[in-house]
Amino acid sequence: METVQKEVETKKAELEAAKAALLDAKTTVKARQKEADEAAKAMQAAEAEAGRLKEKISHANCAVDRFTHELEVQRKESKEAGKQTFQIFNFYELISRLPSNLFLIKLVQLMEANPWIAEEKQLFGVADGAFDFAKRDPAETRKRVAQLTERRDKLSRTVNMRAMNMLGTAEEQYAELLRRQEIVLADKRKIQDVIDDLDSRKEQVLKAAYEKVNTEFCNIFSSLLPGARAQLVPPEGMTILDGLQFRVAFGEVWKDSLSELSGGQRSLVALALILALLLFKPAPIYILDEVDAALDLSHTQNIGQLIKNHFHHSQFIVVSLKDGMFNNANVLFKTKFVDGVSTVTRHTPSRPGGTPGTRGDSRPRCVAAGESEPQGRTERMSSVNDW
C-alpha cells in the first residue's frame, strides 16, 4: 500500500507539473495567437509568398486550436502536450521570420512601382551623395513620405487626369508641325537656291549686256561726235546692278555732269544710247521722228551714215527736215502742198552701180524729211531705209 500510495503521490505531482506546464502553454499559446493575428493583418497586403505564409499561419492556428482542445480533454497526456508545445515553437519560429519576408515583399513592390531604384541603387549609401542614408533620419523621412503621399492624394482629386492624354495629342501635333516645318525649310532652301541661281544668271546676262551696250555706245558716240568719248559707268562705290551714269569726255577732259553739255550734245548722248540698245537686240523695223531736230547738219549727216553702216538687217522709217538724212536714204517720200492739197511723191535716188527706182546696191535704204517753201509752197519729205 505504501508503494501504491507513493506512486499515487508521484502521479499527482506529475499531474500538477503537467497542469502547470499546460497553463504555461496556454499562456504562451494566447500570446502567440495574438501575435499570429497581428501578423495575419500585416500579411493581407502581401503577394503570393504572403498568401502562403498566411496559409501556414491558418494551419498553425488550427493546430493550436486542436492542441488546446486536446489539452483540455487529455490533460494527462503530457507527451501530447509536449508535442503541441514543439509545434507552437515551430510556429513561433515561422512568425519570427515573417517580418523579413514581408520586408522582401515590400521591397519588390517598391522596385516595381519605382523603376528608377534599379537604375540608381549603385548610388545608395554613397557618402555625401543624394542617397547618403547615414545622414538621414528614418523617422523624419517616413514623415516626409507620408506628407508627400497625402499631398499627392489631394492633388489627384483636383488634377485633370485627362491632361496626360491631351499632352500626348499636343506632342503629336507638335511633332507633326516640326515635320512640316522641316519640309517648308527644305522647300525654302530649294527656292533660295533657285533664286540665287537666277540672280547669278541675271548678273551674268546683265554684265554681258552692259559690256556690249557700253562698247557700242562708245563707238556710236565717237562716230557721231568725232574726238569725243562716252562711257556708261556705275556710280562710285556701286555696281552695275545698282545703276549706271554717263561719262563724256572731249579730248582728255571728262565732264562731271551732262549739264555741262549743250543741248545738241545731250541729244547725241541719248541717241547713241538708244542706237547701242538697238544694236544689242535688233528689231526688224524702227521709226524715228525728227530725232535730229536739235542737231546741226554735220551731226545729222553722221547719224545718216551711222544708220546705213551699222543696221544692215533692219528697216528704218525716218521723218526728218534736214538734207543730211536725205543723202543717205534709199527711198524718199516727198510731201508738199499743191494748190492747197497735200501730195506725196516717191523718189529713188540714183546709186552707183544701179538705176533710179531700183536698188542698185545692197546697202540699207533710208527715209529723210526736208522742208522748203519754193513759190509759197511747203515741202516735206520722208525717207526709208530697209534691207
LODRENPA-773648 format. One record per residue (C-alpha): residue number from 1; residue in one letter; chain; x, y, z. Coordinates in steps of 0.25 Angstrom, whole numbers, plus 5000, padded with zeros to 4 digits. Layout:
N
{r NUM; 'A'; 'A'; {X; Y; Z}}
...
***
This chain:
387
{r 1; 'M'; 'A'; {5000; 5000; 5000}}
{r 2; 'E'; 'A'; {5011; 5010; 5003}}
{r 3; 'T'; 'A'; {5017; 5007; 4989}}
{r 4; 'V'; 'A'; {5004; 5010; 4983}}
{r 5; 'Q'; 'A'; {5002; 5022; 4991}}
{r 6; 'K'; 'A'; {5016; 5027; 4987}}
{r 7; 'E'; 'A'; {5012; 5024; 4973}}
{r 8; 'V'; 'A'; {4999; 5032; 4974}}
{r 9; 'E'; 'A'; {5006; 5044; 4980}}
{r 10; 'T'; 'A'; {5017; 5043; 4969}}
{r 11; 'K'; 'A'; {5006; 5043; 4959}}
{r 12; 'K'; 'A'; {4999; 5054; 4966}}
{r 13; 'A'; 'A'; {5012; 5062; 4966}}
{r 14; 'E'; 'A'; {5014; 5059; 4951}}
{r 15; 'L'; 'A'; {4999; 5063; 4949}}
{r 16; 'E'; 'A'; {5001; 5076; 4956}}
{r 17; 'A'; 'A'; {5014; 5078; 4948}}
{r 18; 'A'; 'A'; {5006; 5075; 4935}}
{r 19; 'K'; 'A'; {4995; 5085; 4939}}
{r 20; 'A'; 'A'; {5006; 5096; 4942}}
{r 21; 'A'; 'A'; {5012; 5093; 4928}}
{r 22; 'L'; 'A'; {4999; 5093; 4922}}
{r 23; 'L'; 'A'; {4996; 5106; 4928}}
{r 24; 'D'; 'A'; {5009; 5112; 4923}}
{r 25; 'A'; 'A'; {5006; 5106; 4909}}
{r 26; 'K'; 'A'; {4992; 5113; 4909}}
{r 27; 'T'; 'A'; {4998; 5126; 4913}}
{r 28; 'T'; 'A'; {5009; 5124; 4902}}
{r 29; 'V'; 'A'; {4998; 5120; 4892}}
{r 30; 'K'; 'A'; {4990; 5132; 4895}}
{r 31; 'A'; 'A'; {5002; 5141; 4893}}
{r 32; 'R'; 'A'; {5006; 5134; 4881}}
{r 33; 'Q'; 'A'; {4991; 5134; 4876}}
{r 34; 'K'; 'A'; {4991; 5150; 4878}}
{r 35; 'E'; 'A'; {5004; 5151; 4870}}
{r 36; 'A'; 'A'; {4999; 5142; 4859}}
{r 37; 'D'; 'A'; {4986; 5151; 4858}}
{r 38; 'E'; 'A'; {4995; 5163; 4857}}
{r 39; 'A'; 'A'; {5004; 5156; 4847}}
{r 40; 'A'; 'A'; {4991; 5152; 4839}}
{r 41; 'K'; 'A'; {4987; 5166; 4838}}
{r 42; 'A'; 'A'; {5000; 5171; 4833}}
{r 43; 'M'; 'A'; {5001; 5160; 4822}}
{r 44; 'Q'; 'A'; {4987; 5164; 4816}}
{r 45; 'A'; 'A'; {4995; 5173; 4806}}
{r 46; 'A'; 'A'; {5006; 5163; 4803}}
{r 47; 'E'; 'A'; {5006; 5156; 4789}}
{r 48; 'A'; 'A'; {5008; 5141; 4786}}
{r 49; 'E'; 'A'; {5018; 5138; 4797}}
{r 50; 'A'; 'A'; {5010; 5146; 4808}}
{r 51; 'G'; 'A'; {4998; 5137; 4804}}
{r 52; 'R'; 'A'; {5006; 5125; 4806}}
{r 53; 'L'; 'A'; {5010; 5130; 4820}}
{r 54; 'K'; 'A'; {4996; 5133; 4823}}
{r 55; 'E'; 'A'; {4992; 5119; 4819}}
{r 56; 'K'; 'A'; {5003; 5114; 4829}}
{r 57; 'I'; 'A'; {4998; 5123; 4840}}
{r 58; 'S'; 'A'; {4984; 5118; 4838}}
{r 59; 'H'; 'A'; {4989; 5103; 4838}}
{r 60; 'A'; 'A'; {4997; 5107; 4851}}
{r 61; 'N'; 'A'; {4984; 5113; 4857}}
{r 62; 'C'; 'A'; {4976; 5101; 4854}}
{r 63; 'A'; 'A'; {4987; 5092; 4860}}
{r 64; 'V'; 'A'; {4987; 5101; 4873}}
{r 65; 'D'; 'A'; {4972; 5100; 4874}}
{r 66; 'R'; 'A'; {4973; 5085; 4873}}
{r 67; 'F'; 'A'; {4985; 5085; 4883}}
{r 68; 'T'; 'A'; {4977; 5094; 4892}}
{r 69; 'H'; 'A'; {4965; 5084; 4891}}
{r 70; 'E'; 'A'; {4973; 5072; 4893}}
{r 71; 'L'; 'A'; {4980; 5078; 4905}}
{r 72; 'E'; 'A'; {4966; 5081; 4911}}
{r 73; 'V'; 'A'; {4961; 5067; 4908}}
{r 74; 'Q'; 'A'; {4974; 5059; 4911}}
{r 75; 'R'; 'A'; {4981; 5067; 4922}}
{r 76; 'K'; 'A'; {4988; 5054; 4926}}
{r 77; 'E'; 'A'; {4995; 5052; 4912}}
{r 78; 'S'; 'A'; {5008; 5061; 4915}}
{r 79; 'K'; 'A'; {5014; 5055; 4903}}
{r 80; 'E'; 'A'; {5003; 5061; 4894}}
{r 81; 'A'; 'A'; {5005; 5074; 4901}}
{r 82; 'G'; 'A'; {5020; 5074; 4899}}
{r 83; 'K'; 'A'; {5017; 5071; 4884}}
{r 84; 'Q'; 'A'; {5007; 5082; 4883}}
{r 85; 'T'; 'A'; {5018; 5091; 4890}}
{r 86; 'F'; 'A'; {5028; 5087; 4880}}
{r 87; 'Q'; 'A'; {5018; 5091; 4869}}
{r 88; 'I'; 'A'; {5016; 5104; 4875}}
{r 89; 'F'; 'A'; {5031; 5107; 4876}}
{r 90; 'N'; 'A'; {5032; 5103; 4861}}
{r 91; 'F'; 'A'; {5020; 5113; 4858}}
{r 92; 'Y'; 'A'; {5027; 5124; 4866}}
{r 93; 'E'; 'A'; {5040; 5122; 4858}}
{r 94; 'L'; 'A'; {5031; 5124; 4846}}
{r 95; 'I'; 'A'; {5025; 5136; 4852}}
{r 96; 'S'; 'A'; {5039; 5142; 4855}}
{r 97; 'R'; 'A'; {5043; 5140; 4840}}
{r 98; 'L'; 'A'; {5030; 5147; 4836}}
{r 99; 'P'; 'A'; {5035; 5162; 4837}}
{r 100; 'S'; 'A'; {5048; 5159; 4828}}
{r 101; 'N'; 'A'; {5039; 5152; 4818}}
{r 102; 'L'; 'A'; {5029; 5164; 4818}}
{r 103; 'F'; 'A'; {5041; 5173; 4816}}
{r 104; 'L'; 'A'; {5045; 5166; 4804}}
{r 105; 'I'; 'A'; {5031; 5166; 4798}}
{r 106; 'K'; 'A'; {5030; 5181; 4801}}
{r 107; 'L'; 'A'; {5044; 5183; 4794}}
{r 108; 'V'; 'A'; {5040; 5176; 4782}}
{r 109; 'Q'; 'A'; {5027; 5184; 4781}}
{r 110; 'L'; 'A'; {5035; 5197; 4783}}
{r 111; 'M'; 'A'; {5044; 5193; 4772}}
{r 112; 'E'; 'A'; {5033; 5190; 4762}}
{r 113; 'A'; 'A'; {5026; 5203; 4766}}
{r 114; 'N'; 'A'; {5039; 5211; 4764}}
{r 115; 'P'; 'A'; {5047; 5207; 4753}}
{r 116; 'W'; 'A'; {5058; 5217; 4756}}
{r 117; 'I'; 'A'; {5062; 5209; 4768}}
{r 118; 'A'; 'A'; {5069; 5199; 4760}}
{r 119; 'E'; 'A'; {5076; 5210; 4752}}
{r 120; 'E'; 'A'; {5081; 5217; 4764}}
{r 121; 'K'; 'A'; {5083; 5206; 4774}}
{r 122; 'Q'; 'A'; {5098; 5207; 4772}}
{r 123; 'L'; 'A'; {5098; 5221; 4778}}
{r 124; 'F'; 'A'; {5091; 5216; 4791}}
{r 125; 'G'; 'A'; {5099; 5218; 4803}}
{r 126; 'V'; 'A'; {5110; 5226; 4796}}
{r 127; 'A'; 'A'; {5116; 5237; 4805}}
{r 128; 'D'; 'A'; {5111; 5251; 4803}}
{r 129; 'G'; 'A'; {5102; 5246; 4791}}
{r 130; 'A'; 'A'; {5088; 5248; 4789}}
{r 131; 'F'; 'A'; {5085; 5235; 4795}}
{r 132; 'D'; 'A'; {5094; 5236; 4808}}
{r 133; 'F'; 'A'; {5085; 5229; 4817}}
{r 134; 'A'; 'A'; {5094; 5231; 4829}}
{r 135; 'K'; 'A'; {5091; 5246; 4829}}
{r 136; 'R'; 'A'; {5076; 5244; 4828}}
{r 137; 'D'; 'A'; {5067; 5241; 4840}}
{r 138; 'P'; 'A'; {5058; 5229; 4836}}
{r 139; 'A'; 'A'; {5046; 5235; 4845}}
{r 140; 'E'; 'A'; {5047; 5249; 4838}}
{r 141; 'T'; 'A'; {5048; 5242; 4825}}
{r 142; 'R'; 'A'; {5035; 5234; 4827}}
{r 143; 'K'; 'A'; {5028; 5246; 4832}}
{r 144; 'R'; 'A'; {5033; 5254; 4819}}
{r 145; 'V'; 'A'; {5028; 5242; 4811}}
{r 146; 'A'; 'A'; {5015; 5242; 4818}}
{r 147; 'Q'; 'A'; {5013; 5257; 4815}}
{r 148; 'L'; 'A'; {5016; 5256; 4801}}
{r 149; 'T'; 'A'; {5007; 5244; 4799}}
{r 150; 'E'; 'A'; {4996; 5251; 4805}}
{r 151; 'R'; 'A'; {4998; 5263; 4796}}
{r 152; 'R'; 'A'; {4999; 5254; 4784}}
{r 153; 'D'; 'A'; {4985; 5248; 4788}}
{r 154; 'K'; 'A'; {4979; 5262; 4790}}
{r 155; 'L'; 'A'; {4985; 5267; 4776}}
{r 156; 'S'; 'A'; {4980; 5254; 4770}}
{r 157; 'R'; 'A'; {4966; 5259; 4773}}
{r 158; 'T'; 'A'; {4967; 5273; 4767}}
{r 159; 'V'; 'A'; {4977; 5270; 4755}}
{r 160; 'N'; 'A'; {4971; 5267; 4742}}
{r 161; 'M'; 'A'; {4975; 5253; 4739}}
{r 162; 'R'; 'A'; {4971; 5254; 4724}}
{r 163; 'A'; 'A'; {4983; 5264; 4723}}
{r 164; 'M'; 'A'; {4993; 5253; 4720}}
{r 165; 'N'; 'A'; {4984; 5249; 4708}}
{r 166; 'M'; 'A'; {4983; 5263; 4704}}
{r 167; 'L'; 'A'; {4998; 5265; 4706}}
{r 168; 'G'; 'A'; {5000; 5253; 4697}}
{r 169; 'T'; 'A'; {4991; 5259; 4686}}
{r 170; 'A'; 'A'; {4998; 5272; 4687}}
{r 171; 'E'; 'A'; {5012; 5265; 4686}}
{r 172; 'E'; 'A'; {5008; 5258; 4673}}
{r 173; 'Q'; 'A'; {5003; 5271; 4667}}
{r 174; 'Y'; 'A'; {5016; 5278; 4671}}
{r 175; 'A'; 'A'; {5024; 5267; 4665}}
{r 176; 'E'; 'A'; {5015; 5268; 4652}}
{r 177; 'L'; 'A'; {5017; 5283; 4652}}
{r 178; 'L'; 'A'; {5032; 5281; 4653}}
{r 179; 'R'; 'A'; {5032; 5271; 4642}}
{r 180; 'R'; 'A'; {5024; 5281; 4633}}
{r 181; 'Q'; 'A'; {5034; 5292; 4637}}
{r 182; 'E'; 'A'; {5045; 5283; 4632}}
{r 183; 'I'; 'A'; {5038; 5281; 4619}}
{r 184; 'V'; 'A'; {5036; 5296; 4618}}
{r 185; 'L'; 'A'; {5050; 5299; 4621}}
{r 186; 'A'; 'A'; {5055; 5289; 4611}}
{r 187; 'D'; 'A'; {5046; 5296; 4601}}
{r 188; 'K'; 'A'; {5051; 5309; 4605}}
{r 189; 'R'; 'A'; {5065; 5305; 4603}}
{r 190; 'K'; 'A'; {5062; 5299; 4589}}
{r 191; 'I'; 'A'; {5055; 5312; 4585}}
{r 192; 'Q'; 'A'; {5066; 5321; 4591}}
{r 193; 'D'; 'A'; {5076; 5312; 4582}}
{r 194; 'V'; 'A'; {5067; 5315; 4570}}
{r 195; 'I'; 'A'; {5067; 5330; 4573}}
{r 196; 'D'; 'A'; {5082; 5330; 4575}}
{r 197; 'D'; 'A'; {5084; 5323; 4562}}
{r 198; 'L'; 'A'; {5075; 5332; 4555}}
{r 199; 'D'; 'A'; {5081; 5344; 4561}}
{r 200; 'S'; 'A'; {5095; 5339; 4557}}
{r 201; 'R'; 'A'; {5090; 5336; 4543}}
{r 202; 'K'; 'A'; {5083; 5350; 4543}}
{r 203; 'E'; 'A'; {5096; 5357; 4547}}
{r 204; 'Q'; 'A'; {5104; 5349; 4536}}
{r 205; 'V'; 'A'; {5094; 5353; 4526}}
{r 206; 'L'; 'A'; {5093; 5368; 4531}}
{r 207; 'K'; 'A'; {5109; 5368; 4531}}
{r 208; 'A'; 'A'; {5109; 5363; 4516}}
{r 209; 'A'; 'A'; {5098; 5373; 4512}}
{r 210; 'Y'; 'A'; {5106; 5384; 4519}}
{r 211; 'E'; 'A'; {5119; 5381; 4513}}
{r 212; 'K'; 'A'; {5112; 5380; 4499}}
{r 213; 'V'; 'A'; {5104; 5393; 4500}}
{r 214; 'N'; 'A'; {5115; 5401; 4506}}
{r 215; 'T'; 'A'; {5125; 5397; 4495}}
{r 216; 'E'; 'A'; {5114; 5400; 4484}}
{r 217; 'F'; 'A'; {5110; 5413; 4492}}
{r 218; 'C'; 'A'; {5125; 5418; 4492}}
{r 219; 'N'; 'A'; {5127; 5415; 4477}}
{r 220; 'I'; 'A'; {5114; 5421; 4473}}
{r 221; 'F'; 'A'; {5116; 5434; 4481}}
{r 222; 'S'; 'A'; {5130; 5435; 4475}}
{r 223; 'S'; 'A'; {5125; 5433; 4461}}
{r 224; 'L'; 'A'; {5114; 5444; 4464}}
{r 225; 'L'; 'A'; {5124; 5453; 4470}}
{r 226; 'P'; 'A'; {5138; 5451; 4466}}
{r 227; 'G'; 'A'; {5148; 5454; 4476}}
{r 228; 'A'; 'A'; {5139; 5451; 4488}}
{r 229; 'R'; 'A'; {5137; 5439; 4496}}
{r 230; 'A'; 'A'; {5126; 5434; 4505}}
{r 231; 'Q'; 'A'; {5124; 5422; 4515}}
{r 232; 'L'; 'A'; {5113; 5416; 4524}}
{r 233; 'V'; 'A'; {5119; 5414; 4538}}
{r 234; 'P'; 'A'; {5113; 5411; 4551}}
{r 235; 'P'; 'A'; {5113; 5422; 4562}}
{r 236; 'E'; 'A'; {5125; 5422; 4571}}
{r 237; 'G'; 'A'; {5124; 5411; 4581}}
{r 238; 'M'; 'A'; {5113; 5403; 4574}}
{r 239; 'T'; 'A'; {5112; 5393; 4563}}
{r 240; 'I'; 'A'; {5105; 5392; 4550}}
{r 241; 'L'; 'A'; {5093; 5385; 4558}}
{r 242; 'D'; 'A'; {5091; 5398; 4566}}
{r 243; 'G'; 'A'; {5090; 5407; 4553}}
{r 244; 'L'; 'A'; {5099; 5414; 4542}}
{r 245; 'Q'; 'A'; {5102; 5428; 4539}}
{r 246; 'F'; 'A'; {5108; 5435; 4527}}
{r 247; 'R'; 'A'; {5123; 5440; 4526}}
{r 248; 'V'; 'A'; {5126; 5448; 4514}}
{r 249; 'A'; 'A'; {5140; 5453; 4510}}
{r 250; 'F'; 'A'; {5144; 5464; 4500}}
{r 251; 'G'; 'A'; {5159; 5461; 4497}}
{r 252; 'E'; 'A'; {5165; 5457; 4510}}
{r 253; 'V'; 'A'; {5155; 5465; 4519}}
{r 254; 'W'; 'A'; {5144; 5457; 4525}}
{r 255; 'K'; 'A'; {5131; 5464; 4529}}
{r 256; 'D'; 'A'; {5126; 5463; 4543}}
{r 257; 'S'; 'A'; {5111; 5464; 4538}}
{r 258; 'L'; 'A'; {5102; 5465; 4526}}
{r 259; 'S'; 'A'; {5098; 5479; 4530}}
{r 260; 'E'; 'A'; {5112; 5483; 4525}}
{r 261; 'L'; 'A'; {5108; 5479; 4511}}
{r 262; 'S'; 'A'; {5100; 5487; 4501}}
{r 263; 'G'; 'A'; {5086; 5482; 4496}}
{r 264; 'G'; 'A'; {5091; 5476; 4484}}
{r 265; 'Q'; 'A'; {5102; 5469; 4491}}
{r 266; 'R'; 'A'; {5092; 5463; 4501}}
{r 267; 'S'; 'A'; {5083; 5459; 4489}}
{r 268; 'L'; 'A'; {5095; 5451; 4483}}
{r 269; 'V'; 'A'; {5097; 5444; 4496}}
{r 270; 'A'; 'A'; {5083; 5440; 4497}}
{r 271; 'L'; 'A'; {5082; 5436; 4482}}
{r 272; 'A'; 'A'; {5096; 5428; 4484}}
{r 273; 'L'; 'A'; {5090; 5420; 4496}}
{r 274; 'I'; 'A'; {5077; 5417; 4488}}
{r 275; 'L'; 'A'; {5085; 5412; 4476}}
{r 276; 'A'; 'A'; {5094; 5404; 4485}}
{r 277; 'L'; 'A'; {5082; 5397; 4491}}
{r 278; 'L'; 'A'; {5076; 5395; 4477}}
{r 279; 'L'; 'A'; {5089; 5388; 4473}}
{r 280; 'F'; 'A'; {5089; 5379; 4485}}
{r 281; 'K'; 'A'; {5075; 5374; 4482}}
{r 282; 'P'; 'A'; {5072; 5378; 4468}}
{r 283; 'A'; 'A'; {5057; 5379; 4463}}
{r 284; 'P'; 'A'; {5053; 5377; 4448}}
{r 285; 'I'; 'A'; {5047; 5392; 4447}}
{r 286; 'Y'; 'A'; {5050; 5405; 4454}}
{r 287; 'I'; 'A'; {5042; 5418; 4453}}
{r 288; 'L'; 'A'; {5050; 5431; 4456}}
{r 289; 'D'; 'A'; {5042; 5444; 4457}}
{r 290; 'E'; 'A'; {5051; 5457; 4455}}
{r 291; 'V'; 'A'; {5062; 5451; 4465}}
{r 292; 'D'; 'A'; {5071; 5461; 4458}}
{r 293; 'A'; 'A'; {5063; 5473; 4461}}
{r 294; 'A'; 'A'; {5073; 5479; 4471}}
{r 295; 'L'; 'A'; {5085; 5475; 4463}}
{r 296; 'D'; 'A'; {5093; 5483; 4453}}
{r 297; 'L'; 'A'; {5095; 5478; 4439}}
{r 298; 'S'; 'A'; {5108; 5471; 4441}}
{r 299; 'H'; 'A'; {5103; 5463; 4452}}
{r 300; 'T'; 'A'; {5091; 5459; 4444}}
{r 301; 'Q'; 'A'; {5100; 5454; 4433}}
{r 302; 'N'; 'A'; {5107; 5446; 4443}}
{r 303; 'I'; 'A'; {5094; 5440; 4448}}
{r 304; 'G'; 'A'; {5090; 5436; 4434}}
{r 305; 'Q'; 'A'; {5103; 5429; 4431}}
{r 306; 'L'; 'A'; {5103; 5422; 4444}}
{r 307; 'I'; 'A'; {5089; 5416; 4442}}
{r 308; 'K'; 'A'; {5094; 5412; 4428}}
{r 309; 'N'; 'A'; {5107; 5406; 4432}}
{r 310; 'H'; 'A'; {5102; 5398; 4445}}
{r 311; 'F'; 'A'; {5088; 5394; 4443}}
{r 312; 'H'; 'A'; {5089; 5385; 4431}}
{r 313; 'H'; 'A'; {5077; 5375; 4436}}
{r 314; 'S'; 'A'; {5067; 5386; 4440}}
{r 315; 'Q'; 'A'; {5058; 5395; 4433}}
{r 316; 'F'; 'A'; {5057; 5410; 4437}}
{r 317; 'I'; 'A'; {5045; 5420; 4435}}
{r 318; 'V'; 'A'; {5051; 5433; 4438}}
{r 319; 'V'; 'A'; {5044; 5446; 4438}}
{r 320; 'S'; 'A'; {5054; 5458; 4436}}
{r 321; 'L'; 'A'; {5055; 5472; 4431}}
{r 322; 'K'; 'A'; {5069; 5472; 4428}}
{r 323; 'D'; 'A'; {5077; 5468; 4416}}
{r 324; 'G'; 'A'; {5087; 5460; 4424}}
{r 325; 'M'; 'A'; {5077; 5449; 4425}}
{r 326; 'F'; 'A'; {5072; 5450; 4410}}
{r 327; 'N'; 'A'; {5086; 5448; 4405}}
{r 328; 'N'; 'A'; {5087; 5434; 4412}}
{r 329; 'A'; 'A'; {5073; 5429; 4408}}
{r 330; 'N'; 'A'; {5069; 5419; 4398}}
{r 331; 'V'; 'A'; {5055; 5423; 4396}}
{r 332; 'L'; 'A'; {5049; 5437; 4398}}
{r 333; 'F'; 'A'; {5035; 5440; 4400}}
{r 334; 'K'; 'A'; {5033; 5455; 4398}}
{r 335; 'T'; 'A'; {5021; 5462; 4403}}
{r 336; 'K'; 'A'; {5016; 5476; 4399}}
{r 337; 'F'; 'A'; {5004; 5485; 4397}}
{r 338; 'V'; 'A'; {5000; 5487; 4383}}
{r 339; 'D'; 'A'; {4988; 5497; 4381}}
{r 340; 'G'; 'A'; {4984; 5495; 4396}}
{r 341; 'V'; 'A'; {4985; 5480; 4395}}
{r 342; 'S'; 'A'; {4995; 5471; 4402}}
{r 343; 'T'; 'A'; {5002; 5461; 4392}}
{r 344; 'V'; 'A'; {5012; 5450; 4394}}
{r 345; 'T'; 'A'; {5022; 5446; 4383}}
{r 346; 'R'; 'A'; {5032; 5435; 4383}}
{r 347; 'H'; 'A'; {5047; 5437; 4379}}
{r 348; 'T'; 'A'; {5058; 5427; 4378}}
{r 349; 'P'; 'A'; {5072; 5434; 4378}}
{r 350; 'S'; 'A'; {5082; 5428; 4368}}
{r 351; 'R'; 'A'; {5093; 5420; 4374}}
{r 352; 'P'; 'A'; {5106; 5415; 4367}}
{r 353; 'G'; 'A'; {5104; 5402; 4360}}
{r 354; 'G'; 'A'; {5089; 5404; 4359}}
{r 355; 'T'; 'A'; {5078; 5412; 4353}}
{r 356; 'P'; 'A'; {5068; 5421; 4358}}
{r 357; 'G'; 'A'; {5056; 5414; 4364}}
{r 358; 'T'; 'A'; {5064; 5401; 4367}}
{r 359; 'R'; 'A'; {5073; 5396; 4378}}
{r 360; 'G'; 'A'; {5086; 5397; 4371}}
{r 361; 'D'; 'A'; {5094; 5393; 4383}}
{r 362; 'S'; 'A'; {5092; 5384; 4395}}
{r 363; 'R'; 'A'; {5092; 5396; 4405}}
{r 364; 'P'; 'A'; {5080; 5399; 4414}}
{r 365; 'R'; 'A'; {5070; 5409; 4410}}
{r 366; 'C'; 'A'; {5067; 5421; 4418}}
{r 367; 'V'; 'A'; {5056; 5432; 4418}}
{r 368; 'A'; 'A'; {5058; 5446; 4422}}
{r 369; 'A'; 'A'; {5049; 5458; 4422}}
{r 370; 'G'; 'A'; {5052; 5472; 4418}}
{r 371; 'E'; 'A'; {5044; 5485; 4417}}
{r 372; 'S'; 'A'; {5045; 5497; 4408}}
{r 373; 'E'; 'A'; {5036; 5508; 4403}}
{r 374; 'P'; 'A'; {5038; 5510; 4388}}
{r 375; 'Q'; 'A'; {5028; 5519; 4382}}
{r 376; 'G'; 'A'; {5020; 5519; 4394}}
{r 377; 'R'; 'A'; {5019; 5504; 4395}}
{r 378; 'T'; 'A'; {5023; 5496; 4407}}
{r 379; 'E'; 'A'; {5030; 5483; 4404}}
{r 380; 'R'; 'A'; {5032; 5471; 4414}}
{r 381; 'M'; 'A'; {5040; 5458; 4410}}
{r 382; 'S'; 'A'; {5041; 5444; 4417}}
{r 383; 'S'; 'A'; {5052; 5434; 4414}}
{r 384; 'V'; 'A'; {5052; 5419; 4417}}
{r 385; 'N'; 'A'; {5064; 5410; 4420}}
{r 386; 'D'; 'A'; {5061; 5395; 4418}}
{r 387; 'W'; 'A'; {5069; 5383; 4414}}
***
